[in-house]
């Protein structure tokens, strides 16, 4: 049974028959339930984090009051903090504004982006410390320093990528639950890829983009309903797309820091330059493909997203690529396939597979991330001693030869996607448990925010012309009722 919100036209799944409660009373009960669950879990989660930090975390080394290490501490700040600032801007301004394109969900998008980003920073420290101790077999206090903060933001990026796939379809309460478990699976995948397989992936094409993309896709597939209908809520507007472009531009400008922040020396230089070249070429190919596939005019969905695909693929290839033309080629290819994803693959997923990818994370992060993994294998196989200025076996972990490391790069691509799928299935099924299920209006800011100036959808539509840009599904716009 569906009832109408008194202020916003949109359908809300109540799971109850209309003769049980009047619509107004049902609305009040639902609002109180949403609010109570959210407040309780967030307070309990934050108190648990504080308690666990007290037992298991501490400042060590350069963070401690040790005059002998002051020069090292200053050096670490000078080398790491500028990159960390750039990445921080990407997480909270770049990702935040990129998700504001939905006409009735922009407050929730940027607000929940802020909240789960702050929460994921804290949670990652605990999961990462636990898994690192497990891997080493030595149980010690978890060090918290600027290096850890940089890695925290990388974990945040993964959660925010996945959030794009379920944007408008989960409550703040559910996002807290998702964040706790996704960060665990992310840290697990990170240790498998970096510590066990020892893969070269400084920019996280596999560990962040491919993982976050496919985790979010699977999660969306599980929690999305079996039935939907066309609604104006899943459209963007002229102004909402303009705000989303702010996010795209911030991401585009600061992406080199994201890929090169943990590198050093000549590898860091290559990662920065290769990322800029790849992003530039990807931007061009996105405009070309958008015009080619969209009837001669640009589609804002393509430009907001596909222009960034070159940076995604260059995460794993940034330090490996030895020639500028290769970076340009990779960027052009990924921008093109990302545009194809938004134009054709997204609608196919929605229509035939019941995968409603709200922000198109499969096409921006999943596909380019996997493509970057396979491309890295080809790049590694072609590296020579003259390219690296030393014996290539010294450059690779465990002194592997080129073919062996190339196959490991391919294997890690499958491992990252596999762990993401398992984690997405686990978390999605967890949300089906009654204690984590919630009924609420989808794609609707009014469900979670006080919005005094917006009394109805009709007024909103009169103020701002509706865009033909759609939510990651191009021609198919669907509002869904949660199961």
C-alpha positions as CSV (number, residue, x, y, z in Angstrom):
1,X,0.0,0.0,0.0
2,X,1.4,3.4,-0.9
3,X,0.5,6.8,0.5
4,X,1.2,10.3,-0.6
5,X,3.5,12.6,1.3
6,X,1.5,15.8,2.1
7,X,4.3,18.0,0.7
8,X,6.1,16.0,-2.0
9,X,4.4,13.8,-4.6
10,X,6.2,10.5,-4.4
11,X,5.3,7.0,-3.4
12,X,6.2,5.6,0.0
13,X,6.1,1.9,0.8
14,X,4.5,1.3,4.2
15,X,4.1,-2.4,4.3
16,X,0.7,-1.9,6.0
17,X,-2.9,-1.9,4.8
18,X,-4.6,1.5,4.7
19,X,-7.3,0.4,7.3
20,X,-4.7,0.0,10.0
21,X,-3.7,3.6,10.5
22,X,-4.8,6.9,9.0
23,X,-2.2,8.3,6.5
24,X,-1.3,11.2,8.8
25,X,-0.7,8.9,11.8
26,X,1.3,6.4,9.7
27,X,3.5,9.3,8.6
28,X,4.2,10.4,12.2
29,X,5.0,6.8,13.4
30,X,7.3,6.2,10.5
31,X,9.2,9.4,11.1
32,X,9.7,8.7,14.7
33,X,10.9,5.2,13.9
34,X,13.4,6.4,11.4
35,X,14.6,9.1,13.8
36,X,14.9,6.8,16.8
37,X,16.8,4.1,15.1
38,X,19.2,6.5,13.5
39,X,20.0,8.4,16.7
40,X,20.5,5.2,18.7
41,X,22.8,3.5,16.2
42,X,24.9,6.6,15.7
43,X,25.3,7.3,19.4
44,X,26.1,3.7,20.2
45,X,28.5,3.4,17.2
46,X,30.4,6.6,18.2
47,X,30.7,5.6,21.8
48,X,32.0,2.2,20.8
49,X,34.6,3.8,18.6
50,X,35.7,6.1,21.4
51,X,36.0,3.1,23.7
52,X,37.9,1.0,21.2
53,X,40.3,3.9,20.5
54,X,41.0,4.1,24.2
55,X,42.0,0.5,24.4
56,X,43.7,-0.1,21.0
57,X,45.0,3.1,19.5
58,X,47.8,5.5,20.4
59,X,50.2,8.1,19.0
60,X,53.6,6.6,18.3
61,X,56.9,7.5,16.7
62,X,56.8,10.9,15.2
63,X,53.4,11.6,16.9
64,X,54.9,11.2,20.4
65,X,56.8,14.0,22.3
66,X,60.3,13.1,21.2
67,X,62.6,15.9,20.2
68,X,64.9,13.5,18.4
69,X,62.1,12.7,15.9
70,X,61.0,16.3,15.3
71,X,62.8,16.6,12.0
72,X,61.2,13.4,10.8
73,X,57.8,14.7,11.9
74,X,58.2,18.0,10.1
75,X,59.4,16.1,6.9
76,X,56.3,13.8,7.0
77,X,54.0,16.8,7.3
78,X,55.7,18.6,4.4
79,X,55.6,15.6,2.2
80,X,52.2,14.0,3.1
81,X,49.9,16.7,4.3
82,X,49.6,18.7,1.1
83,X,48.5,15.6,-0.8
84,X,46.2,14.7,2.1
85,X,44.5,18.1,1.9
86,X,43.8,17.6,-1.8
87,X,42.4,14.1,-1.2
88,X,40.2,15.5,1.7
89,X,38.8,18.1,-0.7
90,X,38.0,15.4,-3.2
91,X,36.1,13.4,-0.6
92,X,33.9,16.1,0.9
93,X,33.6,18.6,-1.9
94,X,34.2,16.6,-5.0
95,X,32.2,13.5,-4.2
96,X,29.7,15.5,-2.2
97,X,28.7,18.0,-4.9
98,X,28.9,15.3,-7.7
99,X,26.0,13.6,-6.0
100,X,23.7,16.6,-5.8
101,X,22.2,16.2,-9.3
102,X,18.9,14.5,-8.2
103,X,16.3,17.2,-8.1
104,X,14.7,16.1,-4.8
105,X,17.6,14.3,-3.1
106,X,20.5,16.8,-3.3
107,X,20.5,17.7,0.5
108,X,20.5,14.0,1.5
109,X,23.3,13.3,-1.0
110,X,25.7,15.9,0.2
111,X,24.7,15.7,3.8
112,X,25.0,11.9,4.2
113,X,28.2,12.0,2.1
114,X,29.6,14.3,4.8
115,X,28.4,12.1,7.7
116,X,29.5,8.7,6.4
117,X,32.9,10.2,5.3
118,X,33.5,11.4,8.8
119,X,32.4,8.1,10.3
120,X,34.4,5.9,7.9
121,X,37.6,7.8,8.8
122,X,37.2,6.6,12.4
123,X,36.1,3.0,11.6
124,X,38.9,2.4,9.1
125,X,41.6,2.9,11.8
126,X,40.1,0.1,13.9
127,X,39.5,-2.4,11.1
128,X,42.9,-1.7,9.5
129,X,44.7,-2.1,12.8
130,X,42.9,-5.3,13.5
131,X,43.7,-6.8,10.1
132,X,47.3,-5.7,10.1
133,X,47.9,-7.3,13.5
134,X,46.2,-10.5,12.2
135,X,48.4,-10.5,9.1
136,X,51.6,-9.9,11.1
137,X,50.7,-12.2,14.0
138,X,52.0,-9.4,16.3
139,X,49.3,-7.7,18.5
140,X,50.3,-4.1,19.1
141,X,48.6,-0.8,19.6
142,X,47.3,0.8,16.4
143,X,49.4,3.8,15.4
144,X,47.4,6.9,14.4
145,X,49.3,9.5,12.3
146,X,49.1,11.5,9.1
147,X,49.9,8.4,7.0
148,X,47.0,6.7,8.6
149,X,44.7,9.7,7.8
150,X,45.7,9.5,4.2
151,X,44.7,5.8,4.1
152,X,41.5,6.7,5.9
153,X,40.5,9.0,3.1
154,X,41.1,6.2,0.6
155,X,38.7,4.1,2.6
156,X,36.2,6.9,2.6
157,X,36.4,7.1,-1.2
158,X,35.4,3.5,-1.5
159,X,32.3,4.0,0.7
160,X,31.3,7.1,-1.2
161,X,31.7,5.3,-4.5
162,X,29.4,2.6,-3.3
163,X,27.0,5.2,-2.0
164,X,26.6,6.5,-5.5
165,X,25.0,3.2,-6.6
166,X,22.4,3.2,-3.8
167,X,21.9,7.0,-3.7
168,X,18.3,7.8,-2.7
169,X,17.5,4.2,-1.8
170,X,18.9,3.9,1.7
171,X,18.3,5.8,4.9
172,X,21.0,7.5,7.0
173,X,20.5,4.7,9.5
174,X,21.2,2.0,6.9
175,X,24.2,3.9,5.6
176,X,25.9,3.7,9.0
177,X,25.4,-0.1,9.0
178,X,26.8,-0.2,5.4
179,X,29.8,1.9,6.3
180,X,30.8,-0.3,9.2
181,X,30.8,-3.5,7.1
182,X,32.1,-2.1,3.8
183,X,35.1,-0.6,5.5
184,X,35.9,-4.0,6.9
185,X,35.7,-5.7,3.5
186,X,37.7,-2.8,2.0
187,X,40.5,-3.2,4.6
188,X,40.4,-7.0,4.0
189,X,40.8,-6.6,0.3
190,X,43.5,-4.0,0.8
191,X,45.6,-6.5,2.9
192,X,45.0,-9.3,0.4
193,X,46.0,-7.2,-2.6
194,X,48.9,-5.3,-1.1
195,X,50.3,-7.7,1.6
196,X,49.5,-11.1,0.2
197,X,49.6,-10.7,-3.5
198,X,51.9,-7.6,-3.4
199,X,50.3,-5.9,-6.4
200,X,51.3,-2.5,-7.7
201,X,48.2,-0.3,-7.3
202,X,49.2,2.9,-5.6
203,X,46.2,4.9,-6.9
204,X,43.7,2.2,-6.0
205,X,42.1,1.3,-9.4
206,X,41.5,-2.1,-8.0
207,X,41.3,-1.6,-4.2
208,X,39.2,1.5,-4.3
209,X,37.4,2.0,-7.6
210,X,36.7,-1.6,-8.8
211,X,36.0,-2.7,-5.2
212,X,33.7,0.2,-4.4
213,X,32.0,0.0,-7.8
214,X,31.1,-3.6,-7.6
215,X,30.3,-3.6,-3.9
216,X,27.8,-0.8,-4.6
217,X,26.4,-2.5,-7.7
218,X,25.7,-5.8,-5.9
219,X,24.3,-3.9,-2.9
220,X,21.9,-2.0,-5.2
221,X,20.8,-5.2,-6.9
222,X,19.9,-6.8,-3.6
223,X,18.1,-3.9,-2.0
224,X,16.4,-2.5,-5.1
225,X,12.7,-3.5,-5.5
226,X,11.3,-5.7,-8.1
227,X,8.9,-3.1,-9.4
228,X,9.1,0.6,-10.2
229,X,7.5,3.4,-12.0
230,X,8.6,6.5,-13.8
231,X,8.7,9.6,-11.6
232,X,10.0,13.1,-11.7
233,X,12.1,12.6,-8.6
234,X,14.7,10.6,-10.6
235,X,15.3,13.5,-12.9
236,X,18.0,16.2,-12.4
237,X,17.4,19.9,-13.1
238,X,19.4,22.6,-14.8
239,X,20.7,23.9,-11.5
240,X,21.2,20.6,-9.8
241,X,23.5,19.5,-12.7
242,X,25.4,22.8,-12.4
243,X,26.1,22.1,-8.7
244,X,27.1,18.5,-9.6
245,X,29.6,20.0,-12.1
246,X,31.4,21.7,-9.2
247,X,32.0,18.3,-7.8
248,X,33.3,17.0,-11.1
249,X,35.7,19.9,-11.5
250,X,37.1,19.5,-8.0
251,X,37.7,15.8,-8.6
252,X,39.2,16.4,-12.0
253,X,41.7,19.0,-10.6
254,X,42.8,17.1,-7.5
255,X,42.9,13.5,-8.9
256,X,46.7,13.5,-9.4
257,X,47.1,13.8,-5.7
258,X,44.8,10.9,-5.1
259,X,46.9,8.7,-7.4
260,X,50.3,9.9,-6.4
261,X,49.8,10.7,-2.7
262,X,51.5,7.6,-1.4
263,X,54.2,7.3,-4.0
264,X,57.7,8.8,-3.8
265,X,60.6,9.9,-6.0
266,X,60.4,9.4,-9.7
267,X,57.3,7.2,-9.4
268,X,55.4,10.0,-7.8
269,X,56.4,12.4,-10.6
270,X,55.2,9.8,-13.2
271,X,52.0,9.2,-11.4
272,X,51.2,13.0,-11.3
273,X,52.0,13.7,-15.0
274,X,50.4,10.5,-16.3
275,X,47.2,11.2,-14.3
276,X,47.0,14.7,-15.7
277,X,47.5,13.5,-19.3
278,X,45.0,10.6,-18.9
279,X,42.4,12.9,-17.4
280,X,42.9,15.4,-20.2
281,X,42.5,12.8,-22.9
282,X,39.6,11.2,-21.1
283,X,37.8,14.5,-21.0
284,X,38.1,14.9,-24.7
285,X,36.9,11.4,-25.5
286,X,33.9,11.8,-23.1
287,X,32.8,14.9,-25.1
288,X,33.3,13.1,-28.4
289,X,31.4,10.0,-27.3
290,X,28.6,12.0,-25.7
291,X,28.0,13.9,-28.9
292,X,28.4,10.7,-31.0
293,X,26.0,8.6,-29.0
294,X,23.4,11.2,-27.9
295,X,22.3,12.6,-31.3
296,X,24.8,15.3,-31.8
297,X,24.4,17.1,-28.4
298,X,26.2,16.6,-25.1
299,X,24.5,14.8,-22.2
300,X,25.4,16.2,-18.8
301,X,25.4,12.7,-17.2
302,X,28.3,11.7,-19.5
303,X,30.3,14.9,-18.9
304,X,29.8,14.8,-15.1
305,X,31.2,11.3,-14.9
306,X,33.0,9.9,-18.0
307,X,35.4,12.8,-18.0
308,X,36.9,11.3,-14.8
309,X,37.4,7.8,-16.1
310,X,41.0,8.4,-17.2
311,X,41.9,9.1,-13.6
312,X,40.4,5.9,-12.4
313,X,42.4,3.7,-14.8
314,X,45.6,5.6,-14.2
315,X,45.5,4.8,-10.4
316,X,47.1,1.4,-11.0
317,X,49.2,2.6,-14.0
318,X,50.4,6.0,-12.9
319,X,53.8,4.9,-11.8
320,X,54.1,2.1,-14.4
321,X,53.5,4.0,-17.6
322,X,56.8,5.2,-19.0
323,X,55.7,7.2,-22.1
324,X,53.2,10.1,-22.3
325,X,51.5,8.8,-25.3
326,X,50.5,5.7,-23.4
327,X,48.9,7.8,-20.7
328,X,46.9,9.7,-23.3
329,X,45.8,6.5,-25.0
330,X,44.6,5.0,-21.7
331,X,42.6,8.1,-20.8
332,X,41.0,8.3,-24.3
333,X,40.0,4.7,-24.2
334,X,38.5,4.8,-20.7
335,X,36.6,8.0,-21.3
336,X,35.0,6.4,-24.3
337,X,34.0,3.1,-22.6
338,X,32.6,5.0,-19.7
339,X,30.4,7.0,-22.0
340,X,29.2,3.8,-23.6
341,X,28.3,2.5,-20.1
342,X,26.2,5.5,-19.3
343,X,24.5,5.5,-22.7
344,X,23.8,1.8,-23.3
345,X,24.9,-0.5,-20.4
346,X,23.1,1.4,-17.6
347,X,19.7,1.1,-19.3
348,X,20.3,-2.5,-20.1
349,X,21.2,-3.2,-16.4
350,X,18.0,-1.5,-15.2
351,X,15.7,-3.1,-17.8
352,X,16.9,-6.7,-17.9
353,X,19.0,-7.3,-14.7
354,X,17.1,-5.1,-12.3
355,X,20.2,-3.3,-11.3
356,X,19.4,0.4,-10.6
357,X,22.7,2.1,-10.5
358,X,21.7,5.6,-9.4
359,X,24.9,7.5,-10.1
360,X,26.4,5.1,-12.7
361,X,29.2,3.9,-10.5
362,X,29.7,0.8,-12.6
363,X,30.5,2.9,-15.7
364,X,32.7,5.5,-13.8
365,X,34.5,3.3,-11.3
366,X,33.8,-0.4,-11.9
367,X,34.6,-0.7,-15.6
368,X,37.5,1.7,-15.8
369,X,39.0,0.2,-12.6
370,X,38.9,-3.3,-14.1
371,X,40.2,-2.0,-17.4
372,X,43.0,-0.4,-15.5
373,X,43.9,-3.7,-13.9
374,X,44.2,-5.5,-17.2
375,X,46.0,-2.6,-18.8
376,X,48.5,-2.7,-15.9
377,X,49.3,-6.3,-16.8
378,X,50.1,-5.4,-20.3
379,X,52.2,-2.4,-19.2
380,X,54.1,-4.5,-16.7
381,X,54.8,-7.3,-19.2
382,X,56.4,-4.7,-21.5
383,X,58.6,-3.0,-19.0
384,X,62.4,-3.3,-19.5
385,X,65.4,-2.5,-17.4
386,X,66.0,0.6,-19.4
387,X,62.5,1.8,-18.6
388,X,63.0,1.4,-14.9
389,X,66.7,2.4,-14.7
390,X,67.4,-0.9,-12.9
391,X,66.7,-4.6,-12.9
392,X,62.9,-4.8,-13.3
393,X,62.9,-7.7,-10.8
394,X,64.1,-5.2,-8.1
395,X,61.1,-2.9,-8.9
396,X,58.5,-5.6,-8.4
397,X,57.5,-7.1,-5.1
398,X,59.2,-10.4,-4.2
399,X,61.6,-9.8,-7.1
400,X,59.2,-11.3,-9.6
401,X,59.9,-11.2,-13.3
402,X,57.7,-9.3,-15.6
403,X,55.4,-12.1,-16.8
404,X,54.8,-13.3,-13.3
405,X,53.9,-9.8,-12.0
406,X,51.7,-9.3,-15.0
407,X,49.6,-12.4,-14.1
408,X,49.5,-11.3,-10.5
409,X,48.0,-7.9,-11.6
410,X,45.3,-9.8,-13.5
411,X,44.6,-12.1,-10.5
412,X,44.3,-9.2,-8.2
413,X,41.7,-7.7,-10.5
414,X,39.5,-10.8,-10.0
415,X,40.2,-10.9,-6.3
416,X,39.1,-7.3,-5.7
417,X,35.9,-7.8,-7.7
418,X,35.3,-11.1,-5.9
419,X,35.7,-9.7,-2.4
420,X,33.5,-6.8,-3.4
421,X,30.8,-9.1,-4.6
422,X,30.9,-11.2,-1.4
423,X,30.9,-8.1,0.8
424,X,28.0,-6.6,-1.2
425,X,26.0,-9.7,-0.9
426,X,26.6,-10.0,2.8
427,X,25.8,-6.4,3.5
428,X,22.7,-6.4,1.3
429,X,21.3,-9.5,2.9
430,X,22.0,-7.9,6.3
431,X,19.8,-5.0,5.4
432,X,17.0,-7.4,4.7
433,X,16.9,-8.4,8.4
434,X,13.9,-6.7,10.1
435,X,16.0,-4.6,12.5
436,X,17.8,-3.0,9.6
437,X,14.9,-2.6,7.2
438,X,13.2,0.8,7.0
439,X,10.2,2.2,5.0
440,X,10.7,5.7,3.6
441,X,10.1,7.8,0.5
442,X,12.9,7.2,-2.0
443,X,14.8,10.1,-3.6
444,X,13.2,12.5,-1.2
445,X,14.9,15.1,0.9
446,X,11.7,15.9,2.8
447,X,11.9,12.5,4.5
448,X,15.1,13.5,6.4
449,X,15.4,17.3,6.3
450,X,13.4,20.4,7.2
451,X,12.9,22.2,3.9
452,X,10.6,25.1,4.6
453,X,10.8,26.8,1.2
454,X,9.7,23.8,-0.8
455,X,6.0,23.0,-0.2
456,X,5.4,20.8,-3.2
457,X,6.9,19.2,-6.2
458,X,4.8,21.4,-8.5
459,X,6.4,24.6,-7.1
460,X,9.9,23.1,-7.5
461,X,9.2,22.2,-11.1
462,X,7.9,25.7,-11.9
463,X,11.0,27.3,-10.4
464,X,13.6,25.3,-12.2
465,X,13.3,23.6,-15.7
466,X,13.7,19.9,-15.6
467,X,16.7,18.4,-17.3
468,X,16.6,15.3,-19.6
469,X,19.7,14.0,-17.7
470,X,18.8,10.8,-15.9
471,X,20.2,8.9,-12.9
472,X,22.8,6.5,-14.2
473,X,20.2,4.8,-16.3
474,X,20.0,7.3,-19.2
475,X,16.6,6.8,-20.8
476,X,15.1,4.7,-18.0
477,X,14.1,6.6,-14.8
478,X,12.6,4.5,-12.1
479,X,11.5,5.2,-8.5
480,X,11.5,2.1,-6.4
481,X,9.7,0.9,-3.4
482,X,12.1,-0.9,-1.0
483,X,11.4,-4.6,-0.3
